[in-house]
């Protein structure tokens, strides 16, 4: 039995961590299947995932092969059975769209030929530049239903509840991504007909006439007006079309789920994959959340899965991943855990130009952060490479292969198309094994957070469709893009994490905003903000909430109308803005409690006039305020309306002024340490530490002002990540604290991975700890032992502390 409850994946009553590897059976010779599965098991994985390409399994209408009758590598049933024989779970991803560099994104050519009306038309009637389709076009849905019927016949008897390995099913892949990246929205007549119906369901006739000065009842007129909007209604269309598409994607996902359930593929989680990372950064990822959150919160058995396509997790990017996970959690239903269904691994050499080269720490660091933040499933993509076969019937497209990457595919994967390991494999496997060694504990642990919440407004990212000829749209989107991420993440988000604040995130648009639940709210803010959100923030302040507003004080709602509700409550009036350029060195001067900052160069500052409050930043050479602190109702606000540098102490003081402090700290002089902790209901913890830099660091760790590890310093090696136990219990053995990671529990002892020149492990037990040449044991109080390793971690990092009498159940842990 598989349950999704309390942010956990529970299988047969036990919370589970799933670490799967994406192995494309159809890109491998059948004889190589076992070898790649063996390598996944060697890495520490407990599941296999794979796309199921419609393009390959039904290249001609009605000619379906899912059992290898025409080509042995197409035996989906045999591959799933082999995974089961190896004791692995299976995560099925049948599309219909799968991407994966497949031609047509995995859709058979005959579907396009049979249903040309399903091919979308974009702005001004232009042709689409990607192989997308109208998801709800009846002809496409009918072909998809037939495909699902075929593939579910294979999947149904292999579901976990029927004795098989399948524990999850993905519905389509990256829904809406193709239209977004090309800015060619699906504007077929079928879509616009649905849009008109949606408008009538959401607005009365009078309101519609005010918003849209054309005849909505006339399909031809509506098609022309939507595809080529005028300035007088373009912002209404921007908003309404975005909302409609969210609704439409949710309907599509519900339809696919219905197809699966009608084939009795049910009682497992259905996963919706979210796209959005690009250029090695996460700035645009929340666009995918904005597009799809209505899709995966519509039912209890749906989950969201992230695409994490960063390269290295380093000082430049680490806050991106933390924020992405936070935003996903913010919109999730309370019971839904985080998952990542395309968790990028490998060396980054996607184009075979060798120049892109990830550090070995990349997958390790990302996995540790994701697990710390509550991800319960990570699918390592692509775990192993393969080859792209040729179509039996030539397409005359240059190479006649099934995918766009040529003969070899997945050349950046940890396991090459030929089955060889690359340099990333060992470090990736090290972290996978570390996670799985304590997965029974981690699967029921949640991140401990400080009293700080980072606000998320989904509509700030509803920018996937932009009419290119509209100045109003351009102004709106440029302002949103400037204020929603970029400098906000790199200055404010990064500074908060380096100041050791472990923050959660909140959807301030759709969910309640209460000071009791959110004592301090950190909110990126643009010139545009919906009136209902401004009203909610004012009520939050009046009720005693504390707000750090960063970006701009809002002046307009999301449709371009004047709206200064929040500004009025803060006692501020926007009187203009200042911008720097190559000859004007715009600067702001600090004052009040921020005086120690001195003068700060910037490229943007909003000019404010205050009715009340205390200025802390002013535009140099003017009396214009651009940062202030004020009381508002029973609450308090700090407003920063200028682009700032990543001044860790400044932002730490901003949050301090609002009443929050970090609970977990260190005394390292150098920044570049990411630190958080996870805890279960029994009070067991793991301390997660990442050294994001390429040099060693030595420091003391403090929890609520008290030093850990008996006050001794921890050394974190260059680009090293550790997960250190704190009050972790195995029956009659309590690991009070340890500078070494738990690597496994055996019948006669506990294995550790050493991390220090001299690791310290404090254990409380009434059992006997045997002496051994690899460590010394000192009993310093009743039933408490201090064990010091005699090995240097850089020379030999394996250590077993021998404790006879550990039970079989403990060994299985």
Buried (B, 14 or more C-beta within 10 A) or exposed (E): EBBBEBBBBBBEEEBBBBBBBBBBBBBBEBEBBEBBBEBBBBBBBBBBBBBBBBBBBBBEEEEBBBBBEBBEBBBBBBBBBBBBEBEBBBBBBBBBBBBBBBBBBBBBBBBBEEBEBBBBBBBEEBEBEBBBBBBBBEBBBEBBBBBBBBBBBBBBEBBBEEEBBBBBBBBBBBBBBBBBBBBBBBBBBBBBEBBBEBBEEEBEEEEBEEBBEBEBEEEEEBBBBBBEBBEEBBBBBBBBBBBBBBBBBBBBBBBBBEBBBEBBBBBBBBBBBBBBBEEBBBBBBBBBBBBBBBBBBBEEBBBBBBBBBBBBBBBBBBBBBBBBBBBBBBBBBEEBBBBBBBBBBBBBBBEEEEEBEBBBBBBBBBBBBBBBBBBBBBBBBBBBBBBBBEBEEEBEEEBBBBBBBBEBBBBBBBBBBEBEBBEBBEBBBBBBBBBBBBBBBBBBBBBBBBBBBBBBBBBBBBBBBBBEBBEBBEBBBEBBBBBBBBBBBBBBBBBBBBBBBBBBBBBBBBBEBBBEEBBBBBBBBBBBBBBEBBBBBBBBBBBBBBBBBBBBBBBBBBBBEEBBBBBEBBBBBBEEBBEBEEEEEBBBBBBEBBEEBEEBEBBBBBBBEBEEBBBBBBBBEBEBBBBBBBBBBEBBBBBBBBBBBBBBEBBBBBBBBBEBBBBBBBEBEEBBBBBBBBBBEEEBBBBBBBBBBEEEBBBBBBBEEEBBBEEEBBBBBEBBBBBBBBBBBBBBBBBBBBBBBBBBBBEEBBBBBBBBEBBBBBBBBEBEBBEBEBBEBEEEEEEBBBBEBEBEBEEEBEBBBBBEBBEEEBBEB
